[in-house]
Amino acid sequence: MRRLSIGLIALILPVLTAMGFTVSGNVSGASGFSLVFVYTIPTALDTFYVTIANPFNGNYSQGNLVEGGYTFMAFQDLNVNLLPDIDDPRGFYGGDIPTVLQVTEDVSDIDIELAAPNTGGFTGTVTYEGTETGTTLIFAHRTNTFEGLPSGASVLFNNTGNGDYTAVVDSFGTYYAYAFMDLNTNFQFDEGEPYDVYGDDAEPEPISIVQGEQYPDGIDFELIATPSATPPVRVATDFRLGHAYPNPFNAATTIPFSLDRQMEIELTAHDVLGRTVATLANGSYPAGEHSVKFGDGQLASGVYVIELRAHGVSTCTPAILLK
């Protein structure tokens, strides 16, 4: 059984002094008498907040929020371990694609509908003995070369590199996974960042996720600094993807990238479910600095991943749309 961290217990304790802004709403779709928790997650991923929905009417309220962007996730805690599990009914504010809510005042009617999960996943623990801090991401891929965008993911709700996680994948089957501390917050593994591959760097161990069977547990990672080992994925060396600006953005943002030589590239934007929402550039580009615009006025608020791919290697950067 996964351990409940002291930090999570502290977050669940009642807050005695009201501060900041309050977001409230209703959670629907729960059945039975298990508690329903609502997680409020800042876009910075540097902490998270927990509150409990009223078991009789589903109403919830989360106070003490500073100004900024947040996503909201609710789950019904069927096995009473105070953590979201793969089989727990869950939902996001915004539906399948979580909507980022920009909080600048008290907000109401932020409603969430729970639904039974229709895909599998795996669970485990991440440990790290170093001194660096940052968001720890766990990525699951269909191949042991870890190329392209992941087909499943999770994140630690702290910046220490230590804690339990639950990863959700997009369908049943065989996966390979690795974890890393995203020191430069680009959603992409870079040399120098602490990491670990499940199994072995040279021969990652497969994770089999079968419908109707118990989902894998004990998929553990011990993060280590990459200078002492071979990185698990190839890193781009002759092209670079800059940070979107402005970011967050309201209508459109600029995506800069540079090439050391002429090459065939593909620049795409994906939602948090990995679906391609726009192809921003595709074809042969000369060496030098380039930039494209992203945003067409039709996209929903949320976090998007911009991926630049060339000769079998890719690099990514996040772009946050707030309307």
QUIPE-V395992 format. One record per backbone hydrogen bond with DSSP energy under -1.0 kcal/mol. CO is the residue of the C=O (numbers start at 1). NH is the residue of the N-H. E is the energy in kcal/mol with one decimal. If there is no record, write none. Layout:
# QUIPE-V395992
CO NH E
CO NH E
This chain:
# QUIPE-V395992
5 9 -1.9
6 10 -2.4
7 11 -1.7
8 12 -1.6
9 13 -1.2
19 64 -1.3
21 65 -2.3
22 107 -2.5
23 62 -3.3
24 110 -2.3
25 60 -2.3
26 112 -2.5
28 114 -3.1
35 77 -2.8
36 53 -2.8
37 75 -2.1
38 51 -1.9
39 73 -2.3
40 49 -2.4
41 71 -2.4
42 45 -1.7
49 40 -2.6
51 38 -2.9
54 58 -2.7
58 27 -2.6
59 54 -3.6
60 25 -1.8
62 23 -2.7
65 21 -3.1
68 103 -3.3
69 43 -2.0
70 101 -3.4
71 41 -2.9
72 93 -2.3
73 39 -3.9
74 91 -2.0
75 37 -2.4
76 78 -1.8
77 80 -1.0
85 88 -1.1
89 76 -2.2
90 115 -2.0
91 74 -2.6
92 95 -1.9
93 99 -3.1
101 70 -2.0
103 68 -1.7
107 24 -2.2
109 111 -1.4
112 28 -2.4
115 90 -2.1
120 169 -2.3
122 167 -3.0
123 219 -2.5
124 165 -2.2
125 221 -2.4
126 163 -2.5
127 223 -2.7
135 182 -3.4
136 156 -2.0
137 180 -2.1
138 154 -1.8
139 178 -1.9
140 151 -2.8
141 176 -2.3
143 146 -1.1
151 170 -2.2
152 140 -2.6
153 168 -1.6
154 138 -2.4
159 134 -1.7
163 126 -3.1
165 124 -1.5
167 122 -1.7
168 153 -1.6
173 209 -3.0
175 207 -2.9
176 141 -3.2
177 198 -2.5
178 139 -2.6
179 196 -2.2
180 137 -2.6
181 183 -1.9
182 185 -1.4
190 193 -2.0
194 181 -2.4
195 224 -2.2
196 179 -2.7
198 205 -2.2
207 175 -2.4
209 173 -2.1
210 213 -1.8
216 123 -1.9
218 220 -1.6
221 127 -2.2
224 195 -2.6
225 228 -1.3
226 229 -2.1
238 260 -2.6
240 258 -2.4
245 254 -2.6
249 322 -3.0
253 294 -2.7
254 245 -2.0
255 292 -1.9
256 242 -2.7
257 290 -2.9
258 240 -2.4
259 288 -2.5
263 285 -2.5
265 283 -2.4
266 309 -2.6
267 280 -2.6
267 281 -1.6
268 307 -3.0
269 277 -2.9
269 278 -1.4
270 305 -2.6
271 274 -2.1
275 271 -2.3
278 269 -2.8
281 267 -3.1
283 265 -2.8
285 263 -2.0
288 259 -2.1
290 257 -2.5
292 255 -3.4
294 253 -2.4
302 321 -2.8
304 319 -2.7
305 270 -2.4
306 317 -1.8
307 268 -2.5
308 315 -2.1
309 266 -2.0
310 313 -2.5
313 310 -2.7
315 308 -2.9
317 306 -3.1
319 304 -2.9
320 249 -2.7
321 302 -1.9
